[in-house]
Amino acid sequence: MKKVFFIAFLILAATLEVNAQQFKVITSVDSIVPNGVGRSRIVNTMEEKDYKEYTSSQTDEDNTRNKSDRGEIRVKNYEETKLLNFYNIGGIRFQNIAANDTMITSMIDTMIKDGWALAFVTSAVESAGKGDNNGIFITRYIFKK
């Protein structure tokens, strides 16, 4: 009887999925620069970094600094997918926005086919304020598996 329970336990343990999750962030940057002179892209890193290697502790008791050079944080292995700019000489280009939506949809579809699930989407706009004609609209797509 003990052997039956032991074998059943092994079979159950072998079929359980590990609950560890992976996350991946892909960013789209839409240029908000008039006359079509900006650059818009989807950026997808192809390498991993451990944030702990670049983290320092700032407490009264422990004031340790990380020894890593800031240049080591840079990621040099990434994909860059071109998008069209929101503006051209004639103003807002809705056709460009629709084309960008198609590219982003394709990227999301590919990620889902690769086993990722879209968990969160967050966005923001950067501009210096009134009278500033330059800026970016950034969206982060956070996937999990």
Secondary structure, 3 states (H helix, E strand, C coil): CHHHHHHHHHHHHHHCCCCCCCEEEEEEEEECCHHHCCCEEEEEECCCCCHHHHCCCCCCCCCCCCCCCHHHHCCCCEEEEEECCCEECCEECHHHHHHHHHHHHHHHHHHHHCCCEEEEEEEEEEECCCCCCCEEEEEEEEEEC
